[in-house]
Amino acid sequence: METTGTRRSSAWLLGVWGLTRVVLLLFVFKVYVFPGPDVTSDVSVIYQGWYDVLRTGTFPLDDVTWQYPPAGALAILSPALVFWLDYPSAFFVLAFTADLAVLLLLLNGGLRRGRTLRGAAVWVAGVPLLGPTVYARYDVMVTAVAVAALLAGARHPRLMGALTAFGAMLKVWPVLLLLAARSRAAWAWAAVTAGALAAVFALAMPGAFAFLPFQRDRGTEVESLGALVFHVARQYGWSGEVLLNYGSVEFLGPYVDVVSTAALGLSGLAFGWLLLWRLRARRFEAHTIAEAAFVAVLMFTTTSRVISPQYMVWLVGLAAVCLCFRESRMRLPVALVLAACLATVLEFPVWFSHVVASDGLGVTLLFLRNGLLVLATVLAARVLWRSTVIRPASVAVPAQPSRPRETSLPS
């Protein structure tokens, strides 16, 4: 009966996944128009422009919007595999395939002993909440690599290390997956893989690390936590403006550098907390690797100067892996992340014009989405600490030895 129930659950999840993903494809192929700005323009304009440059054997050295590690070139070039389609169509098909790969990984992982299909359900529900943006960015491909790495986990540390390094060379954030890895093999394979990839790209293509200064010079993006300062300040006459800068819509003007520095400071504090946790943690279970990665990426996403909508795909993928484990205690933070996904699609792309205008609706949506992320971060960090850091036992006060009774000798 248990096997029958599991099969039914898997079939139901596959059916819902198929239905919701067909809807996403209809939107990115513009059979139906999704409300708000066209989210697919990044693929047809920016990605395709990079594709034309990368095919010549060099990185986009003069394009400040190229802000990705060198292996990101593989994602941009990947539509060449589907050569019978035009570039945007091929990209959407590959993003759809990566989405399916994540589902299959979660279904396979959820069927093992001590696992559950709740993780697959999180992925099935979370992705469509973000709308067509998921298929118009290559983050779903990176998330597929990260999910595979986490599910490899302690059972296959070498594979986890190699996949984590590959993911980090696609986009930096997957390096955080190693936070709770205790196997030296995982770290060693990650280092070797990253070093090999970096060397190959540095030798084969000029400008492999040109992205570093471009990433460093980014400002405060209008959807970030720090941006709330300026959204409120605009109501009281702040003289700055909103412009497209370094590939995202950012605030420019007085005190923006101060807020950006404060965001970096918060990220530094987050790193310090994670380091302290790693030094204090003593209880490691099968799901700890996934939960630590979830907390780390939550922290750095929430405190970042930029919270682009596609960043939420990372969190949905890591949340899904957490709930693959029956013993995971992250249910409430995961629910908050899913709620934040719904708020995200409303602020971008549906009502993004209101966000840019800093009007009541736009500011409310941002306070809601970012507030949910902050709450999820705090609760997830609390769960991780309580479940892994063993409190020192209280020192017991030794009991005073009782005096022997005096017994009188018979006279």
N, C-alpha and C positions, 0 to 999 in steps of 0.2 A: 504494500500500500504506500509505503514511503517513496519507493521508486516511481510509482505511478504519479504521485503528487508532485514529485520533482520534475518529471517529464512534462506534466501539465503546466507547471510554473515556467519551465524553460520555453515551451511552445507559446505560452501567453506573452512572455517577455519578447520573444522574437517577433510575434505578430504586432505588438504595440510599437516596437522599434521600427519595423518595416513601414507601418502606417505613418508614424511621425516623421521618418526620414524622407519618405516620398513627398510629404508636404514641404520639408526644407528644400528638397531638390526643385520642386515647382517654383519656389521663391527665388533661388539663385539662378535658375534658368529663365526667370522672368515670365513664366507662364502666368503667375500672379505677382502683383507688386506689393511688397511689404511696406508698411508705413514708414515714413522718415527718409533720410538720405539713402542713396544707393550704396549698400555695403559691399557690393561686388566690384566697385571701381578699383579697389586696391589690387585685385587680381588682374583685371584687364588693362590697367594703366601702370601701376607701380611694379607689381611682380613681373609682368610681361616685359617691362623696360629693363629690369634687372636680368631677366632671362636672356635678352638680346646681348647684354654686356658680358654676362658670365660665359656665354657660348664662345666668346672670343678668347677665353683663357685668362681673364683678369676679373678682379672684383670691382664693384662700382666705386672707385676711389674718390670721385668728386661728388658723390651723392650722400648728403648728410643723413638721409632717411635710411641708409643701409647701416643698421645698428645691431647686427647679429654675428655670432661666432662663425668661423669659416664653413662648418658643415651645413649651415643654413643654405649654402649654395645648392646642396643636394636636393633640398625640398623645393627650391625655386626651379631647378632644372628637371625635377621628376616628371612634369607633364610630357616631356619628350618621350617617355615610355608609352604613352597613349598617343602615338604619332598620328593616328587617323582622325583625331579631334583637334579643333582649334584650342589655343592655349587655355582660355578660361574654362571651357567645357572639360578639358582633360584634368585641370586642377580640381574642379568640383567633384569629378568622379573619384579622384585619388583621395580627397578629403572624406568622401562617403566611405571609401574602402577602409581608411584608417579608423573611422567611427565603428564600422563593422568589426574590425580586428580587435578593438577594445572590448566590444560586447562579447565576442567569442572568448577572449582571454578571461573575462570576468565570469562568464558562464562555466568555463572549464575549471577555474579556480574555486568557484562557489560550490562545486559538486564534491570537493574533497572532504575528508573527515575534519570536523571542527570548523567547517566553512558554511556559508549560507549564500543564497541568491539575492540577498538584499543589496549587495554591491552592484550587481547587474541592474537591479531595479533603479538604483540611484542614477546610473549612467543613462538608462533608457529615458528617465523622466527629466534629468538635469539638462541634457544637451538641447532638446527643443525649447526649453525655457529661455535659452539665449538667442533664439531666432536664427536667421540665415547667416549671421556673422560667423558662426562656427565653421561653415564650409567655405568662407571667403578669407580665411587666414590659415597659415600652416601650423598653428598651435595644436590642432587636433592630431597632427602627425607626431609632434613631439610628445604629446600626452600618451599616445599609443606606446611609444618607446619607454616612457616612465612607468606606465602600468605594467608592462612586461617585466621591467627591472624589479619592481617591488614584489610582484608575484613570484619571481625567482627567489628573492629573499635569502633566508638562511639556508635553504636546501641547495641552492646553486650559487654560492657567493661569487665565483669567478664570472659567471654569466651576468649576475647583477652588476658587478663592477664594470664590465665591458659595456653593457647597455646604458648604465648611468653616465659613463664618460661620453658615449656617443650622443646621448640626449643633451648633455651639457655643451657639447660642441655644436648642437643644433640651436639651442637656446640655453642660456647659462643656468637657469633655475634648477634643472634636474640634479645638479651637483649636491643639492640639499638632501637628496634621497639617501646619501651615505651617512647622514647624521647619527643614526643609531646602529650602523653596521659594526659588528664586533669582530668580524672575520678579517684577518690581515689580507687574505686572498682577495676579498672584494676591493679593498683599497689599492692593493698592488695592481690588479687588473685594470682598475679605473685609471691609475696613473700611467700605466703602459699604453692603454688604448688612447687616452687623451694626448699623450706625448707623441705617439705614432701619427695620429690624425693631424695634430698641429704641424708636425714636421712635413708631412706629405703636402698639406695645403700651402705651407710657407714656401716650399721649394717649387711646387707646381704652378701656383697662381699668385701673381703680385698683389699685395694689399690684403693679405689674409686677415690681418689684425688692424686694419684701418678703422674698423667699427668702434674701437675703444675711445678715441677722443670724441666721436660723434655721440656716443652714449653718455659720456661724462658731461657734455655741455647741455643736456636736456634740462628744461625748466619744470614748472609746476603745471601739469596737465589739468584741464578743467574738471575732470571727473575724480581727481585724487582726493584724499582726505585733507591734505593741506589746502586744496583749492577752495574748501568751504570758507576759509578765512576771507578770501577775495570775493566770493559770491555774496557774503554778508556785507563786506566792506563797500561793494558797489551800491548797496542800498543807501549808503551814507556818503556818497560822493567820491569814492576812491577813483583816482585819475588814470588808472591803468586801462589796458585793453585786452581783447581776446583775439589772437591771431594764430594762423597755421604756422607752426615753428618746429623744426626737427621732426617732421612727419606726424605731428599730433597738434590738436588745438590746445594752446597753452595761454596762461596769463602772462602778460609782459607789462612791467611798470614798477612803481615804487614798492619796495619790501618783498618782491618776489624772490630775490636771492636769499633773503632771510628765511622765508618759509621753506624754500628748497633745501637750505642748509639744515633747518630743523628736521625736515623729513629724513635727511641722511643721518642725523643724530638719532632719530627714533629707530632707524634700521640698525644703527650701531648698538643701541640698547637691546634690540631684539637679538642681535648676534651674541651679545654678552649673556643674556638670559639663556639662550640655547647652549652656550658653552658651559655655563654653570650647571644647567640640567644634565649635560653629558657627563660632567665630572661627578655629580651627585647620584645619578641613576644607578640602581643596583639590581632591580627586578626587570629582566628583559623576557618578554613572552613573544610568541610567534607574530602577533600583530603590532608589536612595538615599533618595528621599522616603519610600517605604513603610517602609524599614528604620529610618530616623530616627524616624518616627512610632511604630513598634512599640516601640523602645527608650524613647522618652519616656513613652508610656502605661504601659509596664511599670514604669518607675521610680516614677511617681506613684501607680500602683495599689498597688505593693508597700509604699511608705512611708506610705500613707494611714492616717488614724485609723480608717477604715471600709473593709473589703474585703467588700462584699456579693457573693453568688454571681453576680448578674447582671453584675458588672463583668467577669467572665471572658468574656462574650460579646464585649466590645470587643476583648479580646486575641486571641480566635479570629478575628475579622474581619480585624484588622490582620495577624495571622500568615498568614492565607490570601492576602492581597494580596502580602505579601513573597514567598511561594513561587509566586506567578504568574510571577515572573521567573526564568528559567532560571539566571541568574548569581547569584542570591541565596545568601548564605552563612549564612542564619539557620536552617538545618534543625534543628540540635541545640536551640537555644532554643525553636523552635516545638514540637518533640517534648516538651520539658519543660513547656510551657504546656498541651499536650493531656493530659499526665499529671496536671498540677495540676487540670485540669477534672474528671477522674475522682475525684481526692481531694476536690474541692469538693462533688460531688453526694453523696458519702458523709458529709461533715460537715454538709451541709445539702442536702436536708432529712432524709436517711435516718437519721442518728444525731445530729441536732441536740440532742436532750435530753442526750446525753453531753457535748457541747461546753458547754452551759449549766451542767452539773454539774461541769465541769472534772475528770472522772474520767480514768482511764488511756486509754480508747479515744478520748475526745474530744480530749485533749491530744495524743495520738499523731497523730491525723488532721490537727490544725492544724499541728503541727510539720512533717508531711510536705508538706501543701499549701503552706504559707508558705515552707518550705525550697526547694521546687521553684521557686517564684516568685523567690526571692532568687537562686538559681543561674541561672535563665533570664535574669534582669536583668543579672547580672554578665557572663555569657557573651555576651549580645546587645550590651551596651555595648562589650565588648572587640572583637567582630567589627566593629562600626560604626567604632570608632576606627582599627583597623588597616587597614580597607579604604578609608578616606577621608582620614586625616591622613597626609600625606607626611613622612617623617622627613627632617630636613635632611641633605644629603649631607655626608659626612665630608670635612674639609679635607685635601686631598692635599698631602703634603710634596714640594716640588719637588726633582727629582733634581739632584744636584750635577753641573755640567757637567764632562765628562771633559777632561783635559788633552790637547792635541794632541801626538801623538808627535813626538819630536825626531828629525828625520832628518838624518843627516850628509851633508854635500855631498861629492861625489867630489873627491879631491885631484888 
